[in-house]
Amino acid sequence: DIVSENKTYFLTVRGRTEAEKSVMLRPKTTSTVINTISKGSFAKSGDVICSLDPENRSARLNEAEAGKKQAQLQYNAVKKLFEEGYRSENALATSEAILKGAVAKAEIAQNEFDNIKIMAPFDGFIQDIYVEVGDLVTPSSPCAVLLQLDPMIVSGEVTENDVSQVDLNKKVSINFLNGEAVDGKITYVSKSSSPSTRTYKIEASFNNDDASIREGLTANIQIPLQNLKAHLVPSYLLSLDDNGNLGIKIVENEVVRFVYIEIIEDAIEGLWVKGLPEKAKIITVGQEYVIDEQKVNVEIVVN
């Protein structure tokens, strides 16, 4: 006799690891490269990846700041005289317009000065550097590629029969070829299938704090679908009926019964199947010589 056990049925999806984000960093202005970060290094958000020659941008910023300060002093003086009745409303409006123009010029000059520093928008690793010190770059010139490896995602494809069973935020287990496993959750399920394969893309996200898991690794996403009662049986006990249906022959009250089963997992130790009675007496020897509803004498074999 074998007794059913509680078993979680998993959907296994083969996929590969991908960076959560990957961006091509480009300058917003034209200038000469004076410094770059090393390829392969880790950068924090806000770190300078590539520095450009400021040229005359610093002088323009100083000039604009001085003009703004002068316009502010002039506006303050005109406003005070206006409040005392010595200046017209038109004079105050003219002074205010001059001040706003000076503020705008200072902001433009500051932005131009800030654009000589190409900074990391998030924490990540420098995948590649495309420029050398001394290169003249423009806004169309790529400077570097930045990868965010924490969190990491695994993307895979599921069939139209399985996609309805994959829910967002469902907890999953992610297994790698080297035997390592991590916990994750489903973060994306496509609403549209691939025209060529008719499959739906899914993504699972997991923590990769130390960036030990690289992009492009093969991984299996194990998605728990349902808990059920199942039996672990050797594969050689499975047989087919005359119509080609898969089943196992058991004995009930000394009568053979062919019970249809469904394989839910192929494990190293055997096959997990569902469909058998909770406690089943399986014919292990001579099952090929008996048929459904045949009366037999049973001999219990103890392993």
C-alpha positions in Angstrom: 0.0 0.0 0.0 1.1 3.5 -0.7 -0.5 6.6 1.0 -0.9 10.0 -0.6 1.2 12.9 0.7 0.6 16.7 0.6 2.4 18.0 -2.4 2.8 21.4 -4.0 2.4 21.4 -7.7 4.9 23.7 -9.4 5.0 25.3 -12.8 8.7 25.4 -13.9 9.6 28.1 -16.4 13.1 28.2 -17.9 14.5 31.7 -18.2 17.6 33.9 -18.0 18.7 36.7 -15.6 18.5 40.3 -16.7 19.5 43.6 -15.2 16.6 45.5 -13.7 17.8 48.6 -15.5 20.3 49.2 -18.2 21.0 52.7 -19.5 23.3 54.3 -22.0 24.7 57.5 -20.5 25.2 60.4 -23.0 26.4 64.0 -22.5 23.9 66.9 -22.9 26.6 69.2 -24.3 29.6 69.2 -26.6 33.1 69.2 -25.0 36.3 67.2 -24.5 36.5 64.3 -22.0 38.9 65.0 -19.1 38.1 62.0 -16.9 36.2 58.7 -16.8 35.3 56.1 -14.2 36.9 52.6 -14.7 34.9 49.9 -16.6 33.5 47.3 -14.2 33.5 49.5 -11.2 30.5 50.1 -8.9 28.9 53.6 -9.0 26.4 55.1 -6.5 23.6 57.3 -7.6 25.0 60.7 -8.3 28.6 59.6 -8.9 30.4 61.2 -11.8 30.9 58.7 -14.6 32.5 61.0 -17.2 33.8 64.6 -16.8 34.0 67.1 -19.6 36.2 70.2 -20.0 34.2 73.2 -18.5 35.9 75.5 -21.1 34.3 78.9 -20.6 31.2 77.6 -18.8 32.5 78.6 -15.4 33.1 82.2 -16.5 29.6 82.4 -18.0 28.2 81.1 -14.7 30.1 83.7 -12.7 28.9 86.4 -15.0 25.3 85.3 -14.8 25.4 85.1 -11.0 26.9 88.6 -10.8 24.1 89.9 -13.2 21.5 88.2 -11.1 22.9 89.8 -7.9 23.0 93.2 -9.5 19.4 92.9 -10.8 18.2 91.8 -7.3 19.8 94.8 -5.7 18.3 97.1 -8.3 14.8 95.6 -7.9 15.0 95.9 -4.1 15.9 99.6 -4.4 13.1 100.3 -6.9 10.6 98.4 -4.8 11.4 100.4 -1.7 11.1 103.7 -3.6 7.8 102.5 -5.1 6.4 101.8 -1.6 7.5 105.3 -0.6 5.8 106.8 -3.6 8.9 107.8 -5.5 8.7 105.3 -8.3 5.9 104.4 -10.7 4.3 100.9 -11.0 5.7 100.7 -14.5 9.3 101.3 -13.2 8.7 98.5 -10.6 7.4 96.1 -13.3 10.4 96.9 -15.6 12.9 96.2 -12.7 11.1 92.9 -11.9 11.3 91.8 -15.5 15.0 92.6 -15.6 15.4 90.5 -12.4 13.5 87.5 -13.8 15.7 87.7 -17.0 18.8 87.7 -14.9 17.6 84.7 -12.8 16.8 82.8 -16.0 20.3 83.5 -17.4 21.9 82.3 -14.2 19.8 79.0 -14.3 20.8 78.4 -17.9 24.5 79.0 -17.1 24.2 76.7 -14.1 22.7 73.9 -16.2 25.4 74.3 -18.8 28.0 74.0 -16.1 26.3 71.0 -14.6 26.1 69.3 -18.0 29.9 68.7 -18.0 29.4 66.0 -15.4 27.6 62.8 -16.6 26.3 61.2 -13.4 24.9 57.8 -12.5 21.0 58.0 -12.2 21.0 55.0 -9.9 23.3 52.5 -8.1 24.9 50.1 -10.5 27.9 48.6 -12.3 29.7 50.2 -15.2 29.3 47.6 -18.0 31.4 49.5 -20.6 33.1 52.8 -21.2 33.0 54.1 -24.8 35.2 57.2 -24.6 38.8 58.0 -23.7 40.3 61.1 -22.1 40.8 63.7 -24.9 37.8 62.5 -27.0 35.5 65.2 -28.3 31.9 64.1 -27.5 28.5 65.4 -28.5 25.0 64.7 -27.2 24.8 61.8 -29.7 28.0 60.2 -28.3 27.6 57.3 -25.8 29.7 57.6 -22.7 29.0 54.5 -20.7 26.5 51.7 -20.0 25.2 51.4 -16.4 23.6 48.2 -15.1 21.4 47.9 -12.0 21.9 44.4 -10.7 19.9 44.7 -7.5 17.2 43.8 -7.7 17.8 41.3 -10.6 15.0 39.8 -12.7 14.6 36.4 -14.5 12.5 36.5 -17.6 10.8 33.5 -19.2 7.9 32.4 -21.4 4.7 30.5 -20.5 2.1 29.0 -22.7 -1.5 30.3 -23.0 -2.7 27.4 -20.9 -0.4 28.3 -18.0 -0.4 32.1 -18.1 -3.8 32.4 -16.3 -2.2 30.6 -13.3 0.7 33.1 -12.9 -0.3 35.9 -10.6 1.6 39.2 -9.9 3.5 39.2 -6.5 3.2 35.4 -6.2 6.3 34.1 -4.3 8.5 31.8 -6.4 11.7 29.9 -6.1 14.5 30.6 -8.6 17.0 27.8 -9.2 20.3 28.1 -11.0 22.4 25.5 -12.9 25.1 25.6 -10.1 22.5 24.4 -7.6 22.0 27.8 -6.0 18.4 28.9 -5.2 16.9 32.2 -4.2 13.5 33.4 -3.3 11.7 36.0 -5.5 8.3 37.1 -6.7 6.4 37.6 -10.0 6.6 41.2 -11.0 5.4 41.2 -14.6 3.0 39.1 -16.7 2.5 40.1 -20.3 -0.9 40.9 -21.6 0.0 40.1 -25.2 1.6 36.9 -26.6 4.5 36.7 -28.9 3.3 36.4 -32.5 5.9 33.8 -33.4 5.7 31.5 -30.3 2.2 32.3 -28.9 3.8 32.4 -25.4 3.6 35.1 -22.8 6.6 36.8 -21.2 6.8 36.8 -17.4 9.4 38.3 -15.0 10.4 37.4 -11.5 12.4 39.7 -9.3 14.8 38.8 -6.5 17.4 40.6 -4.3 21.0 40.6 -5.4 22.6 42.7 -2.8 26.1 41.6 -3.3 25.7 41.4 -7.1 27.0 37.8 -7.0 24.5 36.7 -9.6 25.4 38.0 -13.1 23.2 38.9 -16.1 22.6 36.2 -18.7 22.6 33.2 -16.4 20.1 30.3 -17.0 17.6 29.9 -14.3 14.3 28.0 -13.6 11.4 29.9 -12.0 9.4 27.5 -9.9 5.8 28.9 -9.5 3.6 27.1 -6.9 0.2 26.5 -8.4 -1.7 24.3 -6.0 -1.5 22.1 -3.0 -2.9 18.6 -3.5 -2.7 15.0 -2.4 -0.2 13.0 -4.6 1.5 9.7 -4.6 5.2 9.0 -5.4 5.5 6.0 -7.6 8.2 4.4 -9.8 7.9 5.2 -13.4 7.8 1.5 -14.5 4.4 1.1 -12.8 2.7 3.3 -15.3 0.7 1.7 -18.2 -1.7 2.6 -20.9 -5.3 1.4 -21.6 -6.6 0.5 -25.0 -7.4 4.1 -25.7 -3.9 5.3 -24.8 -4.8 6.8 -21.5 -2.2 6.9 -18.8 -2.9 5.1 -15.6 -1.8 2.7 -12.8 -3.3 -0.7 -12.0 -4.4 -1.2 -8.4 -6.3 -3.8 -6.4 -9.5 -3.1 -4.5 -11.4 -6.0 -2.8 -9.2 -8.4 -4.9 -10.4 -6.8 -8.1 -8.1 -5.1 -10.6 -8.8 -1.4 -11.3 -7.2 0.7 -13.9 -7.0 4.2 -12.4 -6.3 7.2 -14.7 -3.6 9.4 -13.3 -1.9 12.7 -14.1 1.9 13.3 -13.7 2.5 16.5 -11.8 6.2 16.2 -11.3 9.1 14.1 -12.5 11.5 13.8 -9.6 14.8 12.0 -9.1 13.2 9.5 -6.7 10.2 8.8 -9.0 7.0 10.3 -10.4 4.5 12.4 -8.4 1.0 11.6 -9.7 -2.5 12.5 -8.8 -5.7 10.5 -9.3 -5.2 7.5 -7.1 -7.2 6.8 -4.0 -5.7 8.3 -0.8 -4.5 4.8 0.2 -3.8 2.6 -2.8 -2.7 -1.1 -3.2 -0.6 -0.9 -6.4 0.2 -4.0 -8.5 4.0 -4.0 -8.7 4.6 -7.5 -10.2 2.6 -8.9 -13.1 0.6 -5.8 -13.9 1.1 -6.5 -17.6 -0.8 -9.8 -17.2 -4.0 -8.5 -15.6 -6.8 -6.3 -16.9 -9.4 -4.0 -15.5 -12.1 -5.7 -13.3 -10.3 -9.0 -13.3 -10.4 -10.8 -9.9 -7.0 -11.8 -8.6 -5.3 -13.3 -5.6 -3.0 -10.7 -4.0 0.3 -11.4 -2.4 1.8 -8.5 -0.4 5.4 -7.8 -1.2 7.3 -6.0 1.6 10.4 -4.1 0.5 
